[in-house]
Amino acid sequence: MVAHSNMVIDGPALWLDLMETAKFGGTPKGGICRLALSEEDAKVRAWFAKTCEALGCTVTYDSMGNQFARRPGSNNDLPPIMIGSHLDTQPTGGKFDGILGVLGGVSVLRALHTAGLTTVHPIEVVNWTNEEGARFTPPMLASGVFGGVFTQDYAKGRADKNGITLGQALEEIGFVGQEPCGQHPASAYFELHIEQGPVLEAEHKTIGIVTGVQAMRWYTVTVTGQDAHAGTTPMTMRSDALWAAARMIDGVHHIAMAHGPDGLGTVGIVNCQPGSSNVIPGQVQFTVDLRHPADDVLEGMEKKFYETLSHIATSCETQVSIEPTWVSAAVHFDSFCLSCVESSTEKLGYSSRKIVSGAGHDAVYVAKVVPTAMIFVPCWKGISHNEAESAEQPDTTAGANVLLHAVLQADAQLQTA
């Protein structure tokens, strides 16, 4: 390990930060509703900036509203080592998804500040705008612009259900900077996160060394039939869009099961029209989320998906259209950054396992332009995107300690590379 190997983060202070920030958008059930660029998001952003400034950081914003809290190094000509995640949540989100990565970064800043240690590289903690995609779709919009996946015009033009664009919302809350998004250099990027799955808890592992993120594809499916009177149209003469959609949804499930155990298929939203109890549905629209760690297997799942839905539509005398809405290829994280996480975990004595992330993260897009790695810690029953989301203080402390030492090791080794 590098010098200062006995340094640890202040676990109780990190926990206090998690509980304090949970008040911004807190719900009666103990969760958080803090949609991107909302009033609640503006408040937690201001808290983040104030907290980091008190630790000697300078806080800046780029043109997508990404926040960068920078602690100077001894050689400020070097690109910074970045730590980050996001502060926005789902409408019924929890206290840990995303924000643990940001506050874990704050805990690293606090440890360095308390120790009076100046790293060689500047250290920056980043809050990425609109990771969740709950208000503006698709998710990970700002990190996607940073990584060159989306254009800024596309991202800022995305509108919420009320027709307000991301660009308008960003201007309204006032967290927009002059630096063009994507022109912010970095030497390495580390992201701490709850697993959002049950594996670490089930195997009694404290740290997940995340080797990559599985491939994902999203679609919007529209099934068109003929709305008609429920009491006068014989069953054999119907073009029932909902019956066809139900069979298609079952087909999605079977495709995922046939590509198990890693294949996943989810229908998350279903809209049925005209929405009357005595009218045969004439149109149904639903979303589909297909995932697998291997791009080639996911390609096969997609092919079967198109074939299955087309066959069902024909057999039900309906029509179907499938619109791809998001594609994210499988990601394999940087070997050097992974070695920093792995060796730090071993020397700190935490139990661990290598793991592939089932969920998307800002690290997916950042990894396209910056060497990247992720660290997972367990969450209760694997529950996330839910007000019941929970993690244990010893685990959040352990994850932040691994984060601290991975950053210190990267700082020591990158300067001699």
N, C-alpha and C positions, 0 to 999 in steps of 0.2 A: 504494500500500500504506500501511498505518498505520505509526505510529511503531514502533520496534524491528523494522524489516523485515529486519535482519541476524541476528536470533535464529534459532538452529537447535536441534533436539533432539540429545541425545547418543545417536547411533546405536548405538555399541558397548554402552552401558548398556541400551538397549532390547533388543538381541539377547541380552545376558546374562540379562535378566529372562525372556525367552522360553525360554531353555534351562534356567534355574533352575526355573521353574514347571512345565516338562515333567516334572520328577521326581515331581510329585504325580499318581500314577496312571500313571506311565510303564510301558510294555509292553516285553517283550524285543525286539520288532521296531522299536522306536524311536518308537512312537506313544504315545497316551494313552487310558486308560480311566478317565474321571472323570465318572461319572454324577451327575446333579443330587442334591444333599443327601446324598451318600455321605460316608464318612469322608475320602476323598481330596478331595472338594469342600470339606469343612469345613476341611481343612488349607490349601488354596490360598486360601480366603476369609480365613483368619487371616493368611496371608502378605500378601495384598492390603491388609488393614487396617493391619497393622504398617508396611508400606512407605509407605503414604500418610500415616500419622500422623507418620512420620519426616520427611516433607516439609511438615509444618505443617498438615495437614488434620485435620478432625474427621470420624469415620466413624460413620454412623448406619444404621439398618435400618428398613424399613417392615414392615407386617404380612404381606407375602408374602416377606420375606427378601431383598428387593432391597437392595444395599449402595450407600450414597452417601458418597463421600469428598469433602468440601467444603473448598475453599481460599477464605478470605474475600476479598472485594473491597473497594474503597473505599466502595461504597454497598451494604451488605448488605440493604437493603430491596428491592433489585431481585431478581427471580427469577434463579436461576443459569443460566449457559450450561452445558449438560450434554454430556458425552462418554461413550460407553458401548458395551457389548456384553456378552458372557457368558463365564463360566469353565468351565461344564460341557461335556462332550464326548460324542461317540458312543462305543459300546463299543470300537470300533477306530478312534478318532479320531486327529487329528494335532496338531502343536504350534502351529498358527496360527489355525485356525477359531475365531472368537469372541474368544479371548484377545488376539489382536493389537489389537482395538479397545479392550480394557480397558487393556492395557499401553501402547498408544499414548497413551491418556489419561494414564497415569502418567508417560510421557515428557514430556508437555506440562506437567504439574505440576512435574516436575523442572527443566525449562527455565525456568519462571517463578521457581521457588525459587532456582535458581542465579543468575539475573539480578537477583534482588531486585525483580522487577516485580510491582506490585499492579494487577490489572485492576479495572475499574469494577464489573463484575458478579462475584459469586462464581462460581467454576468448580467444577463437580462431575464426578467420574468415577463411573460407575454400573456395577455388575455385576448384570445381570438374572437372576433365578432361572429355571432349567429352560427355557432357550431351545431346546435340541435336541429335547426331547420323547422322548428315548431311554428314560427311566425312567418319566416321567409324560406321557401323551398328552392333548391335542394339544400340539404345540410352542408356544414363546413364551407360556407360560401366565401368567407374572408380568407381563410387559410387556403382555399382553392385558388383565389386570385393571387395570393402570395406565391403559391406553387406553380402558377402558370396554367392551371386547369380551366379556369373561367376568366373571361375578360371582366374588367371593372364595370363596363357599361352593362353587361349582362347581369352581374351581381347586384348593382345598384338599382337596376330596373325591376327586380323581382318584387312583386306586390303581395301584401297580406290579404286576408279575407275582406278587409274594408277598403281595399284599393290603394292603401298607402305603400309607397315603394320603400325599399331599404334605404335608398339615397335620401328620400324625404325624411324618414325617421332618424337617420344619422344626423342630418342637419338640425333637426328639431331638438335633439338632446345635446348637441354641441360637442360631441366627441369625435371630431374629424380633423385630421392634420394635413399638412402640405406634402409630406413625403409620399411619393407614389407607392402604393402597395406592391410589394415584390422587389423593391430596390433596397431592402434592409438586409445587410450581409450578416452571416452567422457562421461560426466554426463548427458547431454541433448543436443538436436539439434533443432534450430529454423531456418526456411527458410521464407524469405519475397519474394513475387512475385506479378507481375501483374496478374489479374484474367485470362486473355486470353479468356474471355467470356463476355457476355453483362449484366449479372444479376445485379451486384453491381451498375453499372451506371444506369440501367433501374429503379432500386428501390431506387436510391439516397442514397445508403449506402457507407460509407467511408471505412469500414473494413470488410473483409470476414474472419470469424473464421473457418479455414478449418478443418473439422472433419475427413477427409480421402480422398482417391483417388479411382476413380472407376476402376473396372477391365478392362483389355484390352487384346486383342488377335490379332496378326498380321499373315497374310498368304501371300504366293506367289502362284498364280493360273496360271497354264499353260494349255491352250486349244490347242489341236492339231487336225487339219483337213487335207485338201489336197490343196496345192496351184495349181492353174490351170488358164488357159486363160480366161479372163473376157468376151471375145467376142464369144467364141465357146462352153462354158460349160452351158447347160441349167440350169435354176434355180432349177429345181426339181432333178438335179443330182449333186448338189454341196455339198461339205463338208467344209463350210465356217466358219473358226475359229473365225473371227471377228463378224459375225452375232451371233454365239453362245455366245461369250464373252459379246456382247452388252446386250443380254437377261440376262446373269448372273449378270452383273453390275446392271441392273434394279432389279433383284431379291434381291441383297444385300440391295438396297434402301427399298424395300418392307418389308424385314425382320426387318430392323431397325424401320420402321414406325409402324409395328405390335407390337413392344415392346416399344412403346412410353409411356410417353414423354422422358424417360431416355435412351432408346436404341439408339445407334448410329452406322452407317455403312458408311464407306468411301472407295472409290477406288481412290488412289492418283497417281498411275503410270500405264500407259498402253503402252506396246511395241508390235508393229504389224510387222510381217514378211511375205513375203520378202520386203514389203514396196514399192510397185510399183502400180501406179494408174490403170493399166490394168491387174493386177494379183489378183486373189481371194486369200485372206490371208490364209496361211497354218498353221500359229502358232501365237497365241497371249498370252502374259504374262502380268498379272496385279496384283497389290497388293490390299489387303483388310485389313481394320482396323475395328474391331468390339469392342464396348465398352458398359458397363452398370455398375452401382454402385453395383449390386448384383452378386456375383459369380454364383449362381444357375441359374439366369435368363440368364446370358451370356452363360452358358453351353447349355441352351435351344436354344439360338440364333445360337450357333455354330452347333448344331445338325441339325437345319433347314437349315442352310447355306450349309452343306454337301449334304443334301437331295436335295435341290433346284438345286445346280450346277450339281449333277449327273443326275437328271431328264432332265435338259436342254441339257446336252451333248448328252444324248441318243437320244432325240427328234431331235437334229440338226445333227445327225450322225457324231459326233466328239468325242474326248476323252478328259478327264480333269484329271489333277493331282493337288492336293492341298498340299502345304508344309507349315506347321506351322513354323513361323520364330521368334515369340516372344510371351511370355505369362507373364502377370503381374496380379496377383490376387488383389482383392480389399484390400485396406489398411485402417486401422482405427488407427488414431493417439492417442498418449499417453494422458490419462485423466489429469495427473498432468500438463504436458506442455500446454495442451489446457486450463486448468484453469488459468494458468499464462497469456496466451494471452487474455482470456475472461475478467478477472478482470482488467487487464491493460487497455483494451479498454474501459471498463465501467468507470473507475476512471479518464481516460483522457477525457471522454465525447464525444467520437466519436460514430456516428451511425454505426450499425453493423448488421450482420446476420450470422448464421451458413451456411456453404456451403460445398459441396463435389466437389473436383477438377475433372474436366473432362480431364485434361492433366496429363501426367506423369511428375515427378520431381525427382531430386536426393533424396529428402526426402522419396520417396517410398522405396528405398533400404536401406538408412541410418536407417529408422525406424525398420528394422529387427534386428538391433544390438544396437540401442541407442534410449531412449525415445525422441519422435519427435513431433513437431507441425509446422503448416504453417500459414502464414498471407497473405491475399490477399488485394490488393487495386485495384480500378477500372482502366480500360483502355478504350480509346475512341472507342465506338461502339463494344467493345469486340474484336477488331482486333489485331491479333498477328501473328508471323511468316510472317511478311509483313513489307515492308519499311514504310508504313503509320502508323505503331504501335505508339501509343502516350498515355501519361499519364499526369496528372496535377501535378504541383509542390506541392500544398497543400496536395494532396493525398499521394505522395511519402514521404513527411515529416511526415504525420500522421502514415503511415505504419512503418516508421523507429522509430518513438516515441513509438509505441506499442512494436516493437521489443526490444528497449532499456529497457523498463520497464518490459517486460516479462522476459528478461535476469536477470535484477536486482532482480525480485521476485524469480526466480528460484535459483539464487545465495544465497539469504537469507534463503529460505526454505529448500533447499537440504542439507545445512550444519547442519541443526537441525533434519533432517529426521532420 
